[in-house]
Amino acid sequence: MCGETDTELVERMRTRAHEQWWQFGSEFDLVADEVAVGGRLVHIVTPEGDYPDLFLSLHGVHQGRNAAVALASTEAFLGRPLERELVEEVFGTARVAGRMEVAGHHPLVVLDGAHNLPGALALGEALGESFPSARRRWVVGLLREKDPREMLEALGVEADDAVYATAPPSPRAHDAAVVAEAARALGVEDLMTVENPVVATQRAIADADPEDLVIVTGSLYLLGPVRGALVSGAV
């Protein structure tokens, strides 16, 4: 089972594969993938079945392909198509904690542990597709291995956004002031430095209008305490 599309990587993996080989784009495919309220609407075709108009309760342009790989892998393992009702139930209730996870409404609060450049780019693209018009309030904390300006640019932070610079609870964390300086260099003026990530999230939510978007991101270490506080109702 291969969801990779880079031809060089595909050929390397194919040489090590067993007799059965299903390649994304040929043996199985994602033939439709659209934004829907609360997730995505996908159409997946596999060697075993055809599944149009499936609701996937996950945000992000990458999740449609992930769903296709998961479905095809399950069918390859079982050697048969799956009942549509089962696929609908699983896809319609899918949750991935800390990955484009909606953790609150009015304002909308999204948690994503984008901790490297590819993850930040994927998050920026997903936010642009799913929530294009909302004003953004970023709660961002990063580890020292990451360049703060590169990460903020990859996320798509713009000058008219609000940034709440904070620090993950890790000895490897950048000081919040370092993240704030990177945001300032991008022209951000609505800027606050709050070392405690839970307090930073509280401030972002308190400052937000109901139609704003609050994004908590930059490190999985950051998401732990924030998610716990949101789930417990402390935020």
C-alpha positions as a LaTeX table, in Angstrom:
\begin{tabular}{lrrr}
\hline
Residue & $x$ (\AA) & $y$ (\AA) & $z$ (\AA) \\
\hline
Met1 & 0.00 & 0.00 & 0.00 \\
Cys2 & 1.57 & 3.26 & $-1.08$ \\
Gly3 & 0.13 & 6.75 & $-0.75$ \\
Glu4 & 3.38 & 8.43 & $-1.80$ \\
Thr5 & 3.44 & 10.12 & $-5.21$ \\
Asp6 & 7.11 & 11.10 & $-5.49$ \\
Thr7 & 8.29 & 8.84 & $-8.32$ \\
Glu8 & 11.77 & 8.29 & $-6.91$ \\
Leu9 & 10.46 & 7.27 & $-3.50$ \\
Val10 & 7.76 & 5.09 & $-5.06$ \\
Glu11 & 10.32 & 3.12 & $-7.07$ \\
Arg12 & 12.50 & 2.58 & $-4.02$ \\
Met13 & 9.56 & 1.28 & $-2.01$ \\
Arg14 & 8.28 & $-0.86$ & $-4.87$ \\
Thr15 & 11.57 & $-2.79$ & $-5.01$ \\
Arg16 & 11.03 & $-3.83$ & $-1.40$ \\
Ala17 & 7.33 & $-4.53$ & $-1.65$ \\
His18 & 5.65 & $-7.91$ & $-1.44$ \\
Glu19 & 3.71 & $-9.33$ & $-4.37$ \\
Gln20 & 0.61 & $-7.18$ & $-3.81$ \\
Trp21 & 1.11 & $-3.47$ & $-4.55$ \\
Trp22 & $-1.58$ & $-0.81$ & $-4.52$ \\
Gln23 & $-0.43$ & 2.62 & $-5.62$ \\
Phe24 & $-2.33$ & 5.84 & $-4.94$ \\
Gly25 & $-3.51$ & 7.31 & $-8.23$ \\
Ser26 & $-3.69$ & 3.96 & $-10.04$ \\
Glu27 & $-4.97$ & 1.01 & $-7.98$ \\
Phe28 & $-6.85$ & 3.34 & $-5.61$ \\
Asp29 & $-7.61$ & 7.03 & $-5.82$ \\
Leu30 & $-9.29$ & 10.06 & $-4.32$ \\
Val31 & $-11.43$ & 11.27 & $-7.22$ \\
Ala32 & $-13.24$ & 14.07 & $-5.38$ \\
Asp33 & $-12.31$ & 16.05 & $-2.29$ \\
Glu34 & $-14.21$ & 19.17 & $-1.26$ \\
Val35 & $-14.57$ & 21.33 & 1.82 \\
Ala36 & $-17.79$ & 20.66 & 3.74 \\
Val37 & $-19.30$ & 22.03 & 6.93 \\
Gly38 & $-17.38$ & 20.32 & 9.72 \\
Gly39 & $-14.93$ & 18.49 & 7.48 \\
Arg40 & $-14.67$ & 17.24 & 3.91 \\
Leu41 & $-16.75$ & 15.43 & 1.29 \\
Val42 & $-14.72$ & 12.76 & $-0.50$ \\
His43 & $-15.12$ & 10.14 & $-3.20$ \\
Ile44 & $-12.73$ & 7.21 & $-2.94$ \\
Val45 & $-12.26$ & 4.39 & $-5.44$ \\
Thr46 & $-10.39$ & 1.19 & $-4.55$ \\
Pro47 & $-9.84$ & $-2.16$ & $-6.30$ \\
Glu48 & $-12.60$ & $-3.54$ & $-4.09$ \\
Gly49 & $-15.20$ & $-0.77$ & $-4.11$ \\
Asp50 & $-16.49$ & 2.68 & $-5.05$ \\
Tyr51 & $-17.40$ & 5.12 & $-2.26$ \\
Pro52 & $-18.88$ & 8.43 & $-3.45$ \\
Asp53 & $-20.08$ & 11.28 & $-1.22$ \\
Leu54 & $-18.44$ & 10.21 & 2.02 \\
Phe55 & $-18.37$ & 12.80 & 4.80 \\
Leu56 & $-15.01$ & 12.94 & 6.57 \\
Ser57 & $-15.08$ & 14.80 & 9.89 \\
Leu58 & $-11.51$ & 16.08 & 9.58 \\
His59 & $-10.18$ & 19.40 & 8.29 \\
Gly60 & $-7.18$ & 19.79 & 6.00 \\
Val61 & $-6.43$ & 19.15 & 2.36 \\
His62 & $-4.17$ & 16.22 & 3.30 \\
Gln63 & $-6.86$ & 14.30 & 5.19 \\
Gly64 & $-8.72$ & 13.15 & 2.07 \\
Arg65 & $-5.67$ & 11.28 & 0.83 \\
Asn66 & $-5.03$ & 9.89 & 4.31 \\
Ala67 & $-8.58$ & 8.56 & 4.34 \\
Ala68 & $-8.11$ & 6.92 & 0.93 \\
Val69 & $-4.93$ & 5.19 & 2.11 \\
Ala70 & $-6.64$ & 4.00 & 5.30 \\
Leu71 & $-9.65$ & 2.62 & 3.42 \\
Ala72 & $-7.58$ & 0.86 & 0.76 \\
Ser73 & $-5.25$ & $-0.60$ & 3.40 \\
Thr74 & $-8.17$ & $-2.05$ & 5.33 \\
Glu75 & $-9.63$ & $-3.61$ & 2.19 \\
Ala76 & $-6.25$ & $-5.06$ & 1.20 \\
Phe77 & $-5.92$ & $-6.63$ & 4.64 \\
Leu78 & $-9.46$ & $-8.07$ & 4.61 \\
Gly79 & $-9.49$ & $-8.94$ & 0.92 \\
Arg80 & $-12.97$ & $-7.54$ & 0.38 \\
Pro81 & $-14.90$ & $-4.26$ & 0.15 \\
Leu82 & $-16.28$ & $-2.70$ & 3.31 \\
Glu83 & $-19.93$ & $-2.03$ & 4.03 \\
Arg84 & $-20.71$ & 1.57 & 3.19 \\
Glu85 & $-22.51$ & 2.08 & 6.50 \\
Leu86 & $-19.36$ & 1.12 & 8.38 \\
Val87 & $-17.18$ & 3.47 & 6.32 \\
Glu88 & $-19.67$ & 6.30 & 6.82 \\
Glu89 & $-19.70$ & 5.78 & 10.57 \\
Val90 & $-15.91$ & 5.66 & 10.90 \\
Phe91 & $-15.19$ & 8.60 & 8.59 \\
Gly92 & $-18.05$ & 10.66 & 9.99 \\
Thr93 & $-16.80$ & 10.35 & 13.58 \\
Ala94 & $-13.04$ & 10.44 & 12.94 \\
Arg95 & $-11.02$ & 12.59 & 15.34 \\
Val96 & $-7.29$ & 13.31 & 15.42 \\
Ala97 & $-6.34$ & 15.12 & 18.60 \\
Gly98 & $-4.13$ & 18.12 & 17.97 \\
Arg99 & $-4.39$ & 18.02 & 14.18 \\
Met100 & $-6.74$ & 20.74 & 12.90 \\
Glu101 & $-8.80$ & 19.89 & 15.96 \\
Val102 & $-11.73$ & 22.20 & 16.60 \\
Ala103 & $-11.71$ & 22.73 & 20.37 \\
Gly104 & $-14.18$ & 25.59 & 20.71 \\
His105 & $-16.74$ & 27.73 & 18.93 \\
His106 & $-17.59$ & 31.45 & 18.96 \\
Pro107 & $-14.72$ & 32.10 & 18.61 \\
Leu108 & $-13.59$ & 29.05 & 16.70 \\
Val109 & $-10.53$ & 27.53 & 18.40 \\
Val110 & $-8.29$ & 25.23 & 16.38 \\
Leu111 & $-5.42$ & 23.17 & 17.81 \\
Asp112 & $-2.66$ & 21.89 & 15.56 \\
Gly113 & 0.75 & 20.66 & 16.66 \\
Ala114 & 2.49 & 21.84 & 13.49 \\
His115 & 6.08 & 21.58 & 14.75 \\
Asn116 & 8.11 & 21.72 & 11.52 \\
Leu117 & 8.03 & 23.54 & 8.20 \\
Pro118 & 6.02 & 20.90 & 6.27 \\
Gly119 & 3.48 & 20.78 & 9.09 \\
Ala120 & 3.26 & 24.56 & 9.24 \\
Leu121 & 2.76 & 24.80 & 5.49 \\
Ala122 & 0.05 & 22.13 & 5.61 \\
Leu123 & $-1.72$ & 23.96 & 8.43 \\
Gly124 & $-1.52$ & 27.29 & 6.63 \\
Glu125 & $-2.99$ & 25.74 & 3.49 \\
Ala126 & $-5.75$ & 23.99 & 5.43 \\
Leu127 & $-6.75$ & 27.15 & 7.28 \\
Gly128 & $-6.85$ & 29.11 & 4.04 \\
Glu129 & $-9.16$ & 26.54 & 2.49 \\
Ser130 & $-11.44$ & 25.85 & 5.47 \\
Phe131 & $-11.60$ & 29.26 & 7.19 \\
Pro132 & $-10.56$ & 31.84 & 4.58 \\
Ser133 & $-12.31$ & 34.94 & 5.88 \\
Ala134 & $-11.93$ & 34.79 & 9.67 \\
Arg135 & $-9.59$ & 37.17 & 11.45 \\
Arg136 & $-6.78$ & 35.11 & 12.92 \\
Arg137 & $-5.40$ & 35.16 & 16.44 \\
Trp138 & $-2.31$ & 32.98 & 16.72 \\
Val139 & $-1.10$ & 31.45 & 19.98 \\
Val140 & 2.38 & 30.29 & 18.98 \\
Gly141 & 5.15 & 28.60 & 20.95 \\
Leu142 & 8.21 & 26.96 & 19.39 \\
Leu143 & 11.20 & 24.83 & 20.30 \\
Arg144 & 14.71 & 26.20 & 19.75 \\
Glu145 & 15.43 & 23.88 & 16.82 \\
Lys146 & 12.93 & 25.89 & 14.75 \\
Asp147 & 13.53 & 29.27 & 13.14 \\
Pro148 & 10.64 & 31.43 & 14.43 \\
Arg149 & 10.37 & 33.65 & 11.38 \\
Glu150 & 10.42 & 30.69 & 8.96 \\
Met151 & 7.70 & 28.97 & 10.95 \\
Leu152 & 5.48 & 32.05 & 11.13 \\
Glu153 & 5.86 & 32.65 & 7.41 \\
Ala154 & 5.03 & 28.99 & 6.67 \\
Leu155 & 1.92 & 29.23 & 8.83 \\
Gly156 & 0.82 & 32.27 & 6.85 \\
Val157 & 0.94 & 34.83 & 9.68 \\
Glu158 & 0.19 & 38.27 & 8.23 \\
Ala159 & 0.71 & 41.79 & 9.51 \\
Asp160 & $-2.96$ & 42.35 & 10.37 \\
Asp161 & $-3.22$ & 39.12 & 12.41 \\
Ala162 & $-2.90$ & 39.04 & 16.20 \\
Val163 & $-0.08$ & 36.99 & 17.72 \\
Tyr164 & 0.15 & 35.78 & 21.32 \\
Ala165 & 3.75 & 34.64 & 21.63 \\
Thr166 & 4.23 & 31.98 & 24.27 \\
Ala167 & 6.53 & 29.10 & 25.23 \\
Pro168 & 5.92 & 25.33 & 25.36 \\
Pro169 & 6.65 & 23.74 & 28.75 \\
Ser170 & 9.99 & 22.30 & 27.66 \\
Pro171 & 13.64 & 23.15 & 28.44 \\
Arg172 & 14.16 & 23.29 & 24.67 \\
Ala173 & 11.59 & 26.06 & 24.17 \\
His174 & 12.26 & 29.44 & 22.64 \\
Asp175 & 11.48 & 32.27 & 25.03 \\
Ala176 & 8.17 & 33.88 & 24.14 \\
Ala177 & 10.06 & 37.13 & 23.45 \\
Val178 & 11.97 & 35.44 & 20.61 \\
Val179 & 8.73 & 34.38 & 18.92 \\
Ala180 & 7.32 & 37.86 & 19.47 \\
Glu181 & 10.32 & 39.48 & 17.81 \\
Ala182 & 9.88 & 37.23 & 14.76 \\
Ala183 & 6.23 & 38.26 & 14.52 \\
Arg184 & 7.19 & 41.92 & 14.87 \\
Ala185 & 9.66 & 41.50 & 12.00 \\
Leu186 & 6.74 & 40.37 & 9.82 \\
Gly187 & 4.89 & 43.59 & 10.58 \\
Val188 & 2.54 & 42.26 & 13.26 \\
Glu189 & 1.44 & 45.07 & 15.56 \\
Asp190 & $-1.32$ & 43.32 & 17.53 \\
Leu191 & 1.21 & 41.41 & 19.58 \\
Met192 & 1.34 & 40.08 & 23.12 \\
Thr193 & 4.02 & 38.11 & 24.97 \\
Val194 & 2.67 & 35.59 & 27.49 \\
Glu195 & 5.03 & 32.88 & 28.72 \\
Asn196 & 2.26 & 30.56 & 29.99 \\
Pro197 & 0.48 & 28.94 & 27.01 \\
Val198 & $-2.81$ & 28.39 & 28.86 \\
Val199 & $-2.93$ & 32.05 & 29.89 \\
Ala200 & $-1.99$ & 33.07 & 26.33 \\
Thr201 & $-4.91$ & 31.03 & 24.99 \\
Gln202 & $-7.26$ & 32.53 & 27.57 \\
Arg203 & $-6.24$ & 36.03 & 26.48 \\
Ala204 & $-6.66$ & 35.20 & 22.79 \\
Ile205 & $-10.16$ & 33.82 & 23.34 \\
Ala206 & $-11.12$ & 36.76 & 25.58 \\
Asp207 & $-9.91$ & 39.28 & 22.96 \\
Ala208 & $-11.59$ & 37.53 & 20.04 \\
Asp209 & $-14.86$ & 38.45 & 18.40 \\
Pro210 & $-17.28$ & 35.52 & 17.96 \\
Glu211 & $-16.38$ & 35.21 & 14.25 \\
Asp212 & $-12.59$ & 35.24 & 14.84 \\
Leu213 & $-10.33$ & 32.20 & 14.55 \\
Val214 & $-7.95$ & 31.34 & 17.39 \\
Ile215 & $-5.15$ & 28.96 & 16.35 \\
Val216 & $-2.89$ & 27.31 & 18.92 \\
Thr217 & 0.17 & 25.87 & 17.23 \\
Gly218 & 3.94 & 25.47 & 16.98 \\
Ser219 & 4.67 & 22.46 & 19.15 \\
Leu220 & 2.99 & 19.33 & 20.46 \\
Tyr221 & 4.44 & 20.25 & 23.87 \\
Leu222 & 2.38 & 23.44 & 23.66 \\
Leu223 & $-0.84$ & 21.63 & 22.83 \\
Gly224 & $-0.74$ & 19.33 & 25.85 \\
Pro225 & $-1.54$ & 21.84 & 28.59 \\
Val226 & $-3.76$ & 23.97 & 26.37 \\
Arg227 & $-5.88$ & 21.04 & 25.23 \\
Gly228 & $-6.16$ & 19.76 & 28.78 \\
Ala229 & $-7.37$ & 23.16 & 29.97 \\
Leu230 & $-9.90$ & 23.45 & 27.14 \\
Val231 & $-11.28$ & 19.94 & 27.71 \\
Ser232 & $-11.60$ & 20.52 & 31.46 \\
Gly233 & $-13.29$ & 23.86 & 30.95 \\
Ala234 & $-10.48$ & 25.84 & 32.58 \\
Val235 & $-10.23$ & 28.04 & 29.46 \\
\hline
\end{tabular}
